[in-house]
């Protein structure tokens, strides 16, 4: 039996547990994806590792994964639209990080 996730139990790429789409902010996603323990600022390959971390996150959070139902089917019915909207927000934030 598959476990269904609620919006607040969903593994969003932020520290903490957002309870609404508005709780997912660009600074929070950026801090999570590019955390200094994941990519030390002193790393000689920081730029390369930063780009790779953003690319990996984009693949993980690509809207097609959500729209195809692979992810949404695991979310409780009443939270699906909110999860879909939040995933789109995360995707836009990550696309913005590519150019930084």
N, CA, C and O atoms as a MOPAC input file, in Angstrom:
PM7 MOZYME 1SCF
protein

 N      0.84000 1    -1.18800 1     0.00000 1
 C      0.00000 1     0.00000 1     0.00000 1
 C      0.88100 1     1.24500 1     0.00000 1
 O      1.78200 1     1.37100 1     0.82900 1
 N      0.62200 1     2.16000 1    -0.92400 1
 C      1.39000 1     3.40100 1    -1.00100 1
 C      0.90400 1     4.39100 1     0.04600 1
 O     -0.28900 1     4.48400 1     0.33700 1
 N      1.84200 1     5.11600 1     0.59700 1
 C      1.51500 1     6.15800 1     1.56300 1
 C      1.26500 1     7.44300 1     0.79700 1
 O      2.03700 1     7.80200 1    -0.09200 1
 N      0.18900 1     8.13500 1     1.13700 1
 C     -0.09400 1     9.41900 1     0.51000 1
 C      0.45500 1    10.53800 1     1.38400 1
 O      0.38200 1    10.48100 1     2.61200 1
 N      1.00000 1    11.54600 1     0.73500 1
 C      1.58700 1    12.68400 1     1.43100 1
 C      0.65500 1    13.88100 1     1.41400 1
 O     -0.05100 1    14.11400 1     0.43300 1
 N      0.65400 1    14.62900 1     2.49000 1
 C     -0.05500 1    15.90700 1     2.51200 1
 C      0.92700 1    16.98300 1     2.04300 1
 O      2.12400 1    16.72500 1     1.91900 1
 N      0.42100 1    18.17700 1     1.78700 1
 C      1.28600 1    19.27200 1     1.35800 1
 C      2.39700 1    19.50700 1     2.37800 1
 O      3.56500 1    19.63000 1     2.01200 1
 N      2.03300 1    19.56700 1     3.64600 1
 C      3.02600 1    19.88500 1     4.68300 1
 C      4.01800 1    18.74600 1     4.91900 1
 O      5.10700 1    18.98400 1     5.44200 1
 N      3.66700 1    17.52600 1     4.54700 1
 C      4.58500 1    16.39000 1     4.71000 1
 C      5.44000 1    16.16400 1     3.46200 1
 O      6.35500 1    15.34000 1     3.47500 1
 N      5.14700 1    16.88600 1     2.39900 1
 C      5.87300 1    16.73000 1     1.14700 1
 C      7.31900 1    17.19500 1     1.34200 1
 O      7.55300 1    18.18100 1     2.04200 1
 N      8.28900 1    16.50700 1     0.74000 1
 C      9.69900 1    16.87300 1     0.94200 1
 C     10.14500 1    18.06600 1     0.08500 1
 O     10.89000 1    17.90400 1    -0.88200 1
 N      9.68500 1    19.24700 1     0.45000 1
 C     10.03300 1    20.46000 1    -0.29500 1
 C     11.51000 1    20.79300 1    -0.11500 1
 O     12.09100 1    20.48000 1     0.92400 1
 N     12.13000 1    21.43300 1    -1.12900 1
 C     13.55600 1    21.76200 1    -1.02600 1
 C     13.79600 1    23.04900 1    -0.22800 1
 O     14.36300 1    24.01900 1    -0.73000 1
 N     13.35000 1    23.02300 1     1.01400 1
 C     13.55200 1    24.13500 1     1.94400 1
 C     13.78200 1    23.53800 1     3.32800 1
 O     13.39500 1    22.40200 1     3.59900 1
 N     14.41000 1    24.31100 1     4.18800 1
 C     14.53000 1    23.88600 1     5.57600 1
 C     13.22200 1    24.25200 1     6.25700 1
 O     12.71600 1    25.35900 1     6.06900 1
 N     12.67500 1    23.35100 1     7.03500 1
 C     11.39000 1    23.60200 1     7.67300 1
 C     10.27900 1    22.91700 1     6.90400 1
 O     10.52600 1    22.17000 1     5.95700 1
 N      9.06000 1    23.17900 1     7.32200 1
 C      7.89300 1    22.54400 1     6.70500 1
 C      6.88300 1    23.59400 1     6.27700 1
 O      6.09600 1    24.06500 1     7.09700 1
 N      6.89400 1    23.96900 1     4.99900 1
 C      5.92200 1    24.95200 1     4.53900 1
 C      4.49900 1    24.40800 1     4.66200 1
 O      4.26100 1    23.21200 1     4.49600 1
 N      3.57100 1    25.29500 1     4.95300 1
 C      2.16900 1    24.89100 1     5.05200 1
 C      1.33000 1    25.48100 1     3.92900 1
 O      0.14100 1    25.18400 1     3.81500 1
 N      1.95100 1    26.32300 1     3.09200 1
 C      1.24700 1    26.89700 1     1.94600 1
 C      2.25600 1    27.20900 1     0.84700 1
 O      3.46600 1    27.19300 1     1.07500 1
 N      1.75000 1    27.48700 1    -0.33000 1
 C      2.61100 1    27.83300 1    -1.46100 1
 C      3.40700 1    29.09500 1    -1.13500 1
 O      4.57900 1    29.20300 1    -1.49600 1
 N      2.77700 1    30.04000 1    -0.46000 1
 C      3.43300 1    31.30400 1    -0.11300 1
 C      4.63600 1    31.11200 1     0.80200 1
 O      5.49700 1    31.98800 1     0.88500 1
 N      4.70200 1    29.97900 1     1.48500 1
 C      5.82800 1    29.70200 1     2.38400 1
 C      7.09000 1    29.27000 1     1.63700 1
 O      8.15900 1    29.17700 1     2.23900 1
 N      6.98000 1    29.01000 1     0.35100 1
 C      8.13500 1    28.56700 1    -0.43500 1
 C      8.72400 1    29.79500 1    -1.12500 1
 O      8.20300 1    30.28200 1    -2.12800 1
 N      9.80600 1    30.26800 1    -0.56500 1
 C     10.43700 1    31.50900 1    -1.02000 1
 C     11.75300 1    31.20700 1    -1.73600 1
 O     12.41200 1    30.20300 1    -1.46600 1
 N     12.11600 1    32.10200 1    -2.65300 1
 C     13.34600 1    31.92300 1    -3.42400 1
 C     14.56300 1    31.79100 1    -2.51600 1
 O     15.39300 1    30.90700 1    -2.72600 1
 N     14.68100 1    32.64600 1    -1.52100 1
 C     15.85700 1    32.59200 1    -0.64800 1
 C     15.94400 1    31.26200 1     0.08700 1
 O     17.03900 1    30.74800 1     0.31800 1
 N     14.79400 1    30.70300 1     0.45500 1
 C     14.78700 1    29.42800 1     1.17800 1
 C     15.19900 1    28.26100 1     0.28100 1
 O     15.95000 1    27.38200 1     0.70200 1
 N     14.70200 1    28.25900 1    -0.95700 1
 C     15.07200 1    27.19700 1    -1.90300 1
 C     16.56200 1    27.30300 1    -2.23200 1
 O     17.27500 1    26.30000 1    -2.26100 1
 N     17.01700 1    28.52100 1    -2.47700 1
 C     18.43200 1    28.73100 1    -2.79900 1
 C     19.32300 1    28.28400 1    -1.63900 1
 O     20.34600 1    27.63500 1    -1.85500 1
 N     18.93900 1    28.62900 1    -0.41900 1
 C     19.72600 1    28.22400 1     0.74800 1
 C     19.79300 1    26.70200 1     0.86500 1
 O     20.84000 1    26.14700 1     1.20000 1
 N     18.68600 1    26.03600 1     0.59300 1
 C     18.64000 1    24.57900 1     0.69700 1
 C     19.49500 1    23.91100 1    -0.38300 1
 O     20.31700 1    23.04500 1    -0.08300 1
 N     19.29700 1    24.31500 1    -1.63000 1
 C     19.99000 1    23.69000 1    -2.76600 1
 C     21.49500 1    23.96200 1    -2.72300 1
 O     22.30100 1    23.10000 1    -3.07300 1
 N     21.86100 1    25.16400 1    -2.29200 1
 C     23.26800 1    25.56800 1    -2.33100 1
 C     23.87200 1    25.66300 1    -0.93000 1
 O     24.79600 1    26.44400 1    -0.70200 1
 N     23.36200 1    24.88500 1    -0.01200 1
 C     23.83400 1    24.95600 1     1.37200 1
 C     25.34000 1    24.72900 1     1.44900 1
 O     25.89300 1    23.90800 1     0.71800 1
 N     25.99200 1    25.46300 1     2.33700 1
 C     27.45900 1    25.41600 1     2.44800 1
 C     27.99700 1    24.04100 1     2.82300 1
 O     29.15300 1    23.73700 1     2.53000 1
 N     27.18600 1    23.20600 1     3.46200 1
 C     27.65100 1    21.85300 1     3.76800 1
 C     27.59900 1    20.95400 1     2.53500 1
 O     28.32100 1    19.96200 1     2.44400 1
 N     26.75100 1    21.31000 1     1.60800 1
 C     26.65200 1    20.56300 1     0.35500 1
 C     27.72800 1    21.02400 1    -0.62600 1
 O     28.37100 1    20.21500 1    -1.29600 1
 N     27.90600 1    22.34800 1    -0.69400 1
 C     28.89800 1    22.93900 1    -1.59500 1
 C     29.66600 1    23.99700 1    -0.80400 1
 O     29.23000 1    25.14600 1    -0.73100 1
 N     30.79200 1    23.62800 1    -0.21600 1
 C     31.57200 1    24.61100 1     0.55000 1
 C     32.01700 1    25.77300 1    -0.33000 1
 O     32.49300 1    25.56400 1    -1.44600 1
 N     31.86400 1    26.98500 1     0.16600 1
 C     32.24700 1    28.18300 1    -0.59900 1
 C     33.74400 1    28.18200 1    -0.91500 1
 O     34.17500 1    28.78600 1    -1.89800 1
 N     34.52900 1    27.50800 1    -0.08500 1
 C     35.97800 1    27.47100 1    -0.28700 1
 C     36.38900 1    26.46200 1    -1.36000 1
 O     37.55600 1    26.40200 1    -1.74800 1
 N     35.44300 1    25.68400 1    -1.82800 1
 C     35.72600 1    24.66200 1    -2.83800 1
 C     36.23700 1    25.33100 1    -4.11800 1
 O     35.61200 1    26.25900 1    -4.63000 1
 N     37.36400 1    24.86000 1    -4.62500 1
 C     37.94700 1    25.42500 1    -5.84500 1
 C     37.00300 1    25.28000 1    -7.03300 1
 O     37.03000 1    26.09900 1    -7.95200 1
 N     36.17700 1    24.24900 1    -7.01800 1
 C     35.22400 1    24.00700 1    -8.10200 1
 C     33.82100 1    24.50100 1    -7.74400 1
 O     32.83000 1    23.95500 1    -8.22900 1
 N     33.73400 1    25.52800 1    -6.90100 1
 C     32.43000 1    25.98800 1    -6.41600 1
 C     31.45900 1    26.28800 1    -7.56100 1
 O     30.31400 1    25.83500 1    -7.53200 1
 N     31.89700 1    27.03800 1    -8.55700 1
 C     31.00100 1    27.41000 1    -9.66300 1
 C     30.47200 1    26.18400 1   -10.39300 1
 O     29.28600 1    26.10600 1   -10.71200 1
 N     31.34700 1    25.23900 1   -10.65200 1
 C     30.94500 1    24.01700 1   -11.34400 1
 C     29.98400 1    23.20500 1   -10.49300 1
 O     28.96300 1    22.72800 1   -10.98800 1
 N     30.30300 1    23.04500 1    -9.22000 1
 C     29.44300 1    22.26400 1    -8.32100 1
 C     28.10600 1    22.96200 1    -8.09400 1
 O     27.07800 1    22.30300 1    -7.94200 1
 N     28.11800 1    24.29100 1    -8.07200 1
 C     26.87500 1    25.05200 1    -7.90900 1
 C     25.95900 1    24.80300 1    -9.10300 1
 O     24.77800 1    24.49600 1    -8.94100 1
 N     26.51600 1    24.93700 1   -10.29900 1
 C     25.73100 1    24.69200 1   -11.52100 1
 C     25.16400 1    23.27700 1   -11.53300 1
 O     24.00300 1    23.06700 1   -11.88400 1
 N     25.99400 1    22.30800 1   -11.14600 1
 C     25.54200 1    20.91500 1   -11.13400 1
 C     24.43100 1    20.70400 1   -10.10700 1
 O     23.47500 1    19.97500 1   -10.37300 1
 N     24.54600 1    21.32500 1    -8.95400 1
 C     23.51300 1    21.19500 1    -7.91900 1
 C     22.18400 1    21.75900 1    -8.40800 1
 O     21.12800 1    21.17800 1    -8.15500 1
 N     22.23500 1    22.88400 1    -9.10300 1
 C     21.00700 1    23.48300 1    -9.64100 1
 C     20.43600 1    22.59700 1   -10.74500 1
 O     19.22400 1    22.38900 1   -10.79900 1
 N     21.28900 1    22.07400 1   -11.62400 1
 C     20.83000 1    21.16500 1   -12.68400 1
 C     20.16500 1    19.92200 1   -12.10900 1
 O     19.10500 1    19.50100 1   -12.57200 1
 N     20.79800 1    19.34100 1   -11.10000 1
 C     20.23400 1    18.15100 1   -10.45500 1
 C     18.87100 1    18.45800 1    -9.84100 1
 O     17.93400 1    17.66700 1    -9.95600 1
 N     18.77300 1    19.59900 1    -9.19800 1
 C     17.49900 1    19.99300 1    -8.58200 1
 C     16.43500 1    20.23000 1    -9.65100 1
 O     15.27300 1    19.87000 1    -9.46300 1
 N     16.82700 1    20.83200 1   -10.76600 1
 C     15.86700 1    21.05100 1   -11.86000 1
 C     15.32600 1    19.73100 1   -12.39500 1
 O     14.13400 1    19.61700 1   -12.67700 1
 N     16.18900 1    18.74500 1   -12.53300 1
 C     15.72600 1    17.43000 1   -12.99400 1
 C     14.75900 1    16.81400 1   -11.98800 1
 O     13.74700 1    16.22500 1   -12.36700 1
 N     15.07500 1    16.95300 1   -10.72600 1
 C     14.24100 1    16.38500 1    -9.66300 1
 C     12.88500 1    17.08600 1    -9.58300 1
 O     11.86600 1    16.44800 1    -9.32000 1
 N     12.88000 1    18.39700 1    -9.81100 1
 C     11.66400 1    19.18900 1    -9.64500 1
 C     11.02800 1    19.58900 1   -10.97500 1
 O     10.21900 1    20.51500 1   -11.01200 1
 N     11.37500 1    18.91800 1   -12.04800 1
 C     10.81300 1    19.26200 1   -13.36000 1
 C      9.29400 1    19.10800 1   -13.33300 1
 O      8.78400 1    18.09500 1   -12.85300 1
 N      8.56500 1    20.10500 1   -13.84500 1
 C      7.09600 1    20.05900 1   -13.81500 1
 C      6.49700 1    18.81600 1   -14.46600 1
 O      5.43200 1    18.36000 1   -14.04800 1
 N      7.15300 1    18.26100 1   -15.47600 1
 C      6.61200 1    17.06700 1   -16.13400 1
 C      6.46700 1    15.89900 1   -15.16300 1
 O      5.55700 1    15.08100 1   -15.30500 1
 N      7.35200 1    15.81800 1   -14.18700 1
 C      7.24400 1    14.74400 1   -13.19700 1
 C      5.96400 1    14.89000 1   -12.38400 1
 O      5.34700 1    13.90100 1   -11.98900 1
 N      5.58300 1    16.11300 1   -12.14600 1
 C      4.38000 1    16.36100 1   -11.36100 1
 C      3.13200 1    16.24200 1   -12.22700 1
 O      2.13800 1    15.64400 1   -11.81300 1
 N      3.18300 1    16.81000 1   -13.42500 1
 C      2.01400 1    16.81300 1   -14.29900 1
 C      1.70500 1    15.43400 1   -14.85800 1
 O      0.55400 1    15.14000 1   -15.18100 1
 N      2.72000 1    14.58700 1   -14.97600 1
 C      2.49300 1    13.24900 1   -15.52200 1
 C      1.79000 1    12.34300 1   -14.52300 1
 O      1.30000 1    11.27200 1   -14.88200 1
 N      1.74400 1    12.77100 1   -13.28600 1
 C      1.06700 1    11.97300 1   -12.27600 1
 C      1.98600 1    11.09400 1   -11.46500 1
 O      1.55800 1    10.49000 1   -10.48100 1
 N      3.24100 1    11.01100 1   -11.86000 1
 C      4.17500 1    10.16100 1   -11.11000 1
 C      4.29500 1    10.59700 1    -9.65900 1
 O      4.47900 1     9.76600 1    -8.77000 1
 N      4.19300 1    11.87500 1    -9.42500 1
 C      4.31300 1    12.39200 1    -8.06500 1
 C      2.94200 1    12.71100 1    -7.48800 1
 O      2.64500 1    12.35800 1    -6.34700 1
 N      2.12000 1    13.37000 1    -8.27000 1
 C      0.80800 1    13.80700 1    -7.76500 1
 C     -0.06400 1    12.66700 1    -7.27400 1
 O     -0.86800 1    12.85800 1    -6.36100 1
 N      0.07500 1    11.50300 1    -7.84900 1
 C     -0.75500 1    10.37700 1    -7.41000 1
 C     -0.41400 1     9.93900 1    -5.99100 1
 O     -1.18300 1     9.21200 1    -5.36100 1
 N      0.72300 1    10.37500 1    -5.49200 1
 C      1.13500 1    10.01900 1    -4.12300 1
 C      0.74100 1    11.08000 1    -3.09900 1
 O      1.06800 1    10.97000 1    -1.91700 1
 N      0.04000 1    12.09800 1    -3.56500 1
 C     -0.39000 1    13.19800 1    -2.69300 1
 C     -1.88000 1    13.04900 1    -2.42000 1
 O     -2.64800 1    12.68300 1    -3.31000 1
 N     -2.28400 1    13.33200 1    -1.18700 1
 C     -3.70500 1    13.24200 1    -0.85800 1
 C     -4.49400 1    14.15600 1    -1.78900 1
 O     -4.05600 1    15.25700 1    -2.12100 1
 N     -5.64400 1    13.68600 1    -2.19400 1
 C     -6.46800 1    14.36700 1    -3.20000 1
 C     -6.64800 1    15.86100 1    -2.92900 1
 O     -6.48400 1    16.68000 1    -3.83300 1
 N     -6.98200 1    16.21400 1    -1.70000 1
 C     -7.29200 1    17.61900 1    -1.40400 1
 C     -6.06700 1    18.54000 1    -1.45400 1
 O     -6.22700 1    19.76000 1    -1.46200 1
 N     -4.85900 1    17.99000 1    -1.48700 1
 C     -3.64500 1    18.81300 1    -1.54200 1
 C     -2.97600 1    18.81200 1    -2.91200 1
 O     -1.97200 1    19.49800 1    -3.10400 1
 N     -3.50100 1    18.07100 1    -3.84500 1
 C     -2.82100 1    17.91500 1    -5.14400 1
 C     -2.63900 1    19.22200 1    -5.89700 1
 O     -1.56000 1    19.47900 1    -6.43100 1
 N     -3.65500 1    20.03600 1    -5.95000 1
 C     -3.54700 1    21.29700 1    -6.69100 1
 C     -2.50500 1    22.21400 1    -6.04600 1
 O     -1.74100 1    22.87900 1    -6.74500 1
 N     -2.47800 1    22.24600 1    -4.72600 1
 C     -1.51600 1    23.08400 1    -4.01400 1
 C     -0.09000 1    22.56200 1    -4.22600 1
 O      0.83600 1    23.35600 1    -4.39400 1
 N      0.09200 1    21.25400 1    -4.22100 1
 C      1.41200 1    20.66700 1    -4.46900 1
 C      1.85500 1    20.98300 1    -5.89500 1
 O      3.01600 1    21.32100 1    -6.12700 1
 N      0.95000 1    20.87500 1    -6.83200 1
 C      1.25800 1    21.18300 1    -8.23200 1
 C      1.70500 1    22.64200 1    -8.37500 1
 O      2.69800 1    22.93100 1    -9.04200 1
 N      0.97100 1    23.54300 1    -7.75100 1
 C      1.30400 1    24.96600 1    -7.81300 1
 C      2.66300 1    25.23900 1    -7.15500 1
 O      3.47700 1    25.98900 1    -7.69500 1
 N      2.90000 1    24.63600 1    -6.00500 1
 C      4.16800 1    24.84100 1    -5.29800 1
 C      5.33600 1    24.27500 1    -6.10000 1
 O      6.41400 1    24.86900 1    -6.12200 1
 N      5.13600 1    23.14400 1    -6.75400 1
 C      6.19400 1    22.55600 1    -7.58000 1
 C      6.54200 1    23.48700 1    -8.73800 1
 O      7.70800 1    23.59800 1    -9.11700 1
 N      5.54400 1    24.15000 1    -9.29600 1
 C      5.80000 1    25.11200 1   -10.36400 1
 C      6.59700 1    26.30400 1    -9.83600 1
 O      7.47400 1    26.82400 1   -10.52600 1
 N      6.29200 1    26.73300 1    -8.62000 1
 C      7.04900 1    27.81900 1    -7.98800 1
 C      8.50600 1    27.39200 1    -7.81600 1
 O      9.42100 1    28.14300 1    -8.15300 1
 N      8.71600 1    26.19300 1    -7.29500 1
 C     10.07900 1    25.68000 1    -7.10900 1
 C     10.79900 1    25.62700 1    -8.45500 1
 O     11.95900 1    26.02700 1    -8.54800 1
 N     10.13500 1    25.14500 1    -9.48200 1
 C     10.73600 1    25.07900 1   -10.81400 1
 C     11.16000 1    26.44500 1   -11.32200 1
 O     12.25700 1    26.59400 1   -11.85900 1
 N     10.29900 1    27.44400 1   -11.15700 1
 C     10.64200 1    28.80500 1   -11.60100 1
 C     11.83900 1    29.35400 1   -10.82000 1
 O     12.71800 1    30.00300 1   -11.38800 1
 N     11.86100 1    29.08700 1    -9.52600 1
 C     12.98800 1    29.54400 1    -8.70300 1
 C     14.28400 1    28.91200 1    -9.20200 1
 O     15.29900 1    29.59500 1    -9.34000 1
 N     14.25000 1    27.62100 1    -9.47000 1
 C     15.45400 1    26.91700 1    -9.92400 1
 C     15.91100 1    27.40600 1   -11.29100 1
 O     17.11200 1    27.53900 1   -11.52900 1
 N     14.97600 1    27.67400 1   -12.18400 1
 C     15.34200 1    28.21200 1   -13.49900 1
 C     16.03400 1    29.56000 1   -13.31600 1
 O     16.99800 1    29.86900 1   -14.01600 1
 N     15.54200 1    30.35400 1   -12.37700 1
 C     16.17800 1    31.63400 1   -12.08100 1
 C     17.59200 1    31.47900 1   -11.53700 1
 O     18.44900 1    32.33000 1   -11.77700 1
 N     17.83400 1    30.40500 1   -10.81100 1
 C     19.17100 1    30.16500 1   -10.25700 1
 C     20.18000 1    29.76800 1   -11.33200 1
 O     21.38300 1    29.96300 1   -11.15700 1
 N     19.70100 1    29.22000 1   -12.42500 1
 C     20.60200 1    28.80800 1   -13.50400 1
 C     21.37700 1    30.01300 1   -14.01900 1
 O     22.57000 1    29.91300 1   -14.30500 1
 N     20.70800 1    31.13800 1   -14.13700 1
 C     21.34200 1    32.33300 1   -14.68300 1
 C     22.16000 1    33.13800 1   -13.69600 1
 O     22.81100 1    34.10800 1   -14.08300 1
 N     22.14000 1    32.75900 1   -12.43800 1
 C     22.88700 1    33.53300 1   -11.42400 1
 C     24.34800 1    33.16800 1   -11.41200 1
 O     25.11500 1    33.72100 1   -10.62400 1

